[in-house]
Amino acid sequence: MANDSEYKLDPGPLESNVLTGQLTHRSQDIWEGNVNMILNTRREDGNFWKLIEKYPIHPRVLEVIRLSGLYGVYKSNRPAIDRSLITALVERWRPETHTFHFRTGEATITLQDVEVLYGLPVNGDPVLGNEMIRTIEDWQNICQRLLGFVPSLEDFKTNSIKVAAFNSHVLSQPHLSNMATQDMVNQKARCFMFWMIAGMMMADTSSGYLKLMYLPMLEDVNKIGSYSWGSATLAYLYHFLCKASQSTQNEIAGFLPLLQRCNPKTLSQIWAWERVTVLRPQIVSHRDARTICHVGLPRGPHATRWFAHLSWTNTTKHVLKVYRDALDSMIEDQFIWEPYSDDLIESLPLYCHAGRDIWRVRVPIFCWDVVEVHLPDRVMRQFGLQQAIPTPFPFDSNHFCHDHPPGVLSFKWDINNTSAIIISALLGFLLQWSGALALGATSATSHVVLGQFKTCVILLGGYFLFSSDPGWTSICGAVTALGGMTVYTSQKRRVINSQSIVYLLKNSRVLKMMTTPDTHLQTKLLLSSKFTPFFVGT
């Protein structure tokens, strides 16, 4: 009888020229028997909706939020995240193509989904910035000027602020009166907009904190609406989908409501409900007081329809195995390629389809140091067009390294890093003979084990342990070497971040997309350089 190994199935892919990362993809773990890995979702958006319930937003503040382009997020309400559904979708997400791989074909979340479902603007300046090193006093001054209150020292953690402390400060402020000045209105609006951006649209895995780096972007309330918040939200979600699809990951962040339901953290959840009929619950009746529009303000985006009383009579929830089976056996009729008809789109508020001319753009999308690519040419059926064989995007190898962790995972014994260690040892050698070995050894060890920015304790400790005459000379040697390595590492980190953007701009295939200056999406990029996206299906 033939050996059992002769009958083993090959899970694929049969060709690895496109899906190059199968060995590290979480689907490989499932094939090997690790089937119960449900992703954790770090969420703080519940605290935002609790804040809204206790501190209703004044109509004048809502008008500022509307002009900023974030009004649709507020109107979408809080979703219930199904971690099992999110996990089942992530298992089918491929970083190499930025698409979900279903039996019915590739599908993905596009700029169309972001704008129709949440009304986030996709046509505007890219959300780029440089996370400056600021002191707590600097952040206190910024909060005082932009938000109208000064958090205490205990409310901060590096460049973040505690969610509980932030909400407490907002609740402690008096409610706006109809006679409030415009500056007071703007400060209140910044509080809520900052919450939506840092805690929902660009939510990360640091539970309980909001990143302050987005706050300075809100200083000029007249400029906030000029940013492409939709493409930034999509880039951030792509980033975490790619990261979570790796077998080593156990959590996911970003605007997940797009995947499931309403709230940028569920972007992917509501996307699935709109398109995959075997996953979608039935709407029994609508709910939500915020569907009653204030005079002069538009109604909510398309995602608000899912804030309702739902029934799971014909489907399930929170069961990963059932979701996997449903996606494994899904047939063509169970996937809706075009859930947004022309009549439906026209019936939505203008802010939900203002950028429809660029929904099919193939272009880099940005969110600060996050650089991803929007590839609608792989999912032309989502736009009612015939699908041709798409051209693979030439991702750089750095695209699949979504973090820059310290230690072994990020350190390479290349010429630059080795030179930095040798220079560190040389500095110590020049200042003190006996400290050279200690500094060289501890530098190398700490680089590999802890990472460049954590060498201070090791270096100083190494000098006092190994130096024959620990004193000011030893300390000066350690501090000098540390300073040199810190400057070097800081510069290298900036180069790495900028190279991700420069790579996309210099790549020959990307340049073919950029033919004439100054049109549509993200017209200003770094040093005012401009590009035109490549439109597919035309």
CORFEN-V113090 format. One record per backbone hydrogen bond with DSSP energy under -0.5 kcal/mol. NH is the residue of the N-H (numbers start at 1). CO is the residue of the C=O. Records with the same first field share a line. If there is no record, write none. Layout:
NH=CO  CO
//
This chain:
6=3
7=4
8=5
11=9
19=15
20=18
22=19
24=21
25=22
26=245
28=25
29=25
30=26
31=27
32=28
33=30
34=29
35=33
38=36
40=250
42=40  252
43=41
44=199
47=44
48=44  45
49=45
50=46
51=47
52=48
53=49
54=50
55=51
61=58
62=58
63=59
64=60
65=61
66=62
67=63
68=64
69=65  66
70=65
71=65
73=70
74=70
75=71
76=72  73
77=73  74
79=262
81=79
83=81
86=82
87=83
88=84
89=85
90=86
91=87
92=89
93=90
94=99
95=93
97=94
98=94
99=94
100=107
101=92
102=100  105
103=327
105=102
107=100
110=108
114=110
115=111
116=112
117=113
118=114
119=115
120=114
124=122
125=226
126=524
127=366
128=126
132=130
134=132
139=135
140=136
141=137
142=138
143=139
144=140
145=141
146=142
147=143
148=143
149=143
151=149
155=152
156=153
157=160
160=157
161=210
162=155
163=208
166=162
167=163
168=164
169=165
170=166
171=167
172=168
173=169  170
180=177
185=181
186=182
187=183
188=184
189=185
190=186
191=187
192=188
193=189
194=190
195=191
196=192
197=193
198=194
199=195
200=196
201=196
202=197
203=200
207=205
209=206
210=161
212=159
214=211
215=212
216=212
217=214
218=215
219=216
221=219
223=220
224=220
226=223
227=224
228=125
229=227
230=121
231=121
232=228
233=229
234=230
235=231
236=232
237=233
238=234
239=235
240=236
241=237
242=238
243=239
244=240
245=241
246=243
247=24
249=246
252=40
254=203
256=254  265
257=263  266
258=255  267
259=256  268
260=266  269
261=266
263=261
265=255
266=256  263
267=255  257
268=258
269=256  259
270=257  266
271=258  267
272=259  268
273=269
274=270
275=271
276=272
277=275  334
278=334
279=276
280=276
282=311
284=282  309
285=309
287=307
291=288
292=289
293=291
297=294
302=116
303=117
304=301
305=302
306=303
307=304
308=306
309=285
310=308
311=282
315=312
320=318
323=319
324=320
325=321
326=322
327=323
328=324
329=325
330=327
334=331
335=332
336=275
337=335
341=339
345=341
346=342
347=343
348=344  345
352=349
353=350
354=350
356=353
358=355
359=356
361=358
362=534
363=361  374
365=372
367=370
368=127
370=367
371=369
372=365
374=363
375=373
378=375
379=376
382=379
383=380
384=381
385=380
388=386
390=388
392=390
395=393
399=396
400=397
401=398
402=400
410=407
411=407
414=412
418=414
419=415
420=416
421=417
422=418
423=419
424=420
425=421
426=422
427=423
428=424
429=425
430=426
431=427
432=428
435=432
436=432  433
438=434
439=435
440=436
441=437
442=438
443=439
444=440
445=441
446=442
447=443
448=444
449=445
450=446
451=446
454=451
455=452
458=454
459=455
460=456
461=457
462=458
463=459
464=460
465=461
466=462
467=463
470=467
475=471
476=472
477=473
478=474
479=475
480=476
481=477
482=478
483=479
484=480
485=481
486=482
487=483
488=484
489=485
490=486
491=487
492=488
493=489
494=490
495=491
496=492
497=493
498=494
499=495
500=496
501=497
502=498
503=499
504=500
505=501
506=502
507=503
511=507
512=508
513=509  510
514=510  511
515=513
519=531
522=124
523=520
525=523  529
528=526
529=525  526
534=362
535=533
536=360
//
